[in-house]
Amino acid sequence: MNILLASTSVVFGSGYLEYIREEIAALFTGLDEIIFIPYARPGGITHDEYTAKVEQFFSLLNIHVKVYTPLMIPGKH
């Protein structure tokens, strides 16, 4: 299992996760899918908008994003 925890997704003057793009690419080499848990809502955007940003970034690395939400937890609705 590989886990990446970043305290911010954007550094001034760069795009979403661009400041750690090389590290992400190296960490997830050989993987074609990740699980994304939309927790934060930067700038007040919706979880769907945030997920779209994540999907767009990871598509550049040929990685599919699977979204995990609390509604997916058995018995928790």
C-alpha contacts under 8 A as a table, 3 or more apart, distances in Angstrom:
res1	aa1	res2	aa2	distance
2	N	27	L	7.08
2	N	28	F	7.35
4	L	24	I	7.79
6	A	9	S	6.83
8	T	11	V	7.34
9	S	16	Y	5.61
9	S	17	L	5.05
10	V	14	S	6.37
10	V	15	G	6.09
10	V	16	Y	5.09
10	V	17	L	5.74
10	V	18	E	7.35
10	V	19	Y	7.40
11	V	14	S	5.67
11	V	15	G	7.54
11	V	17	L	7.98
11	V	19	Y	6.73
14	S	17	L	7.93
14	S	18	E	6.08
14	S	19	Y	6.86
15	G	18	E	5.30
15	G	19	Y	7.83
16	Y	53	K	7.50
16	Y	57	F	7.20
17	L	20	I	5.65
17	L	21	R	5.98
17	L	57	F	7.68
18	E	21	R	4.90
20	I	23	E	5.28
20	I	24	I	6.16
21	R	24	I	5.08
21	R	25	A	6.11
22	E	25	A	5.10
22	E	26	A	6.18
23	E	26	A	5.13
23	E	27	L	5.98
24	I	27	L	5.08
24	I	28	F	6.07
25	A	28	F	5.41
25	A	29	T	5.90
25	A	61	L	6.85
26	A	29	T	5.26
28	F	31	L	5.46
31	L	34	I	7.61
31	L	63	I	6.94
32	D	62	N	6.60
32	D	63	I	4.52
32	D	64	H	5.90
33	E	63	I	5.13
33	E	64	H	4.47
33	E	65	V	5.71
33	E	66	K	6.88
34	I	63	I	7.00
34	I	64	H	6.38
34	I	65	V	5.16
34	I	66	K	5.96
35	I	65	V	5.92
35	I	66	K	4.72
35	I	67	V	5.71
35	I	68	Y	6.38
36	F	51	T	7.87
36	F	65	V	6.41
36	F	66	K	6.00
36	F	67	V	4.86
36	F	68	Y	5.87
37	I	67	V	6.03
37	I	68	Y	5.04
37	I	69	T	6.18
38	P	41	R	7.71
38	P	47	H	5.96
38	P	50	Y	7.22
38	P	51	T	6.66
38	P	67	V	7.47
38	P	68	Y	7.45
38	P	69	T	7.12
39	Y	47	H	7.73
40	A	47	H	7.81
41	R	44	G	5.26
41	R	45	I	5.43
41	R	46	T	6.23
41	R	47	H	6.30
41	R	50	Y	6.71
42	P	45	I	6.06
42	P	50	Y	7.66
45	I	49	E	6.05
45	I	50	Y	6.52
46	T	49	E	5.12
46	T	50	Y	6.22
47	H	50	Y	5.01
47	H	51	T	5.96
48	D	51	T	5.04
48	D	52	A	6.18
49	E	52	A	5.08
49	E	53	K	6.53
50	Y	53	K	5.19
50	Y	54	V	6.44
51	T	54	V	5.03
51	T	55	E	6.11
51	T	67	V	7.66
52	A	55	E	5.04
52	A	56	Q	6.06
53	K	56	Q	5.12
53	K	57	F	6.26
54	V	57	F	5.26
54	V	58	F	6.20
54	V	65	V	7.58
55	E	58	F	5.30
55	E	59	S	5.90
55	E	64	H	7.11
55	E	65	V	5.75
56	Q	59	S	5.23
56	Q	60	L	6.87
57	F	60	L	5.57
57	F	61	L	7.35
58	F	61	L	5.11
58	F	62	N	6.37
58	F	63	I	5.23
58	F	64	H	6.79
58	F	65	V	7.15
59	S	62	N	4.71
59	S	63	I	5.36
59	S	64	H	6.46
60	L	63	I	7.51
68	Y	72	M	6.58
69	T	72	M	5.54
69	T	73	I	7.61
70	P	73	I	5.54
70	P	76	K	7.14
70	P	77	H	7.58
71	L	74	P	7.78
71	L	76	K	6.42
71	L	77	H	5.50
72	M	76	K	7.76
73	I	76	K	5.53
73	I	77	H	7.70
74	P	77	H	7.89
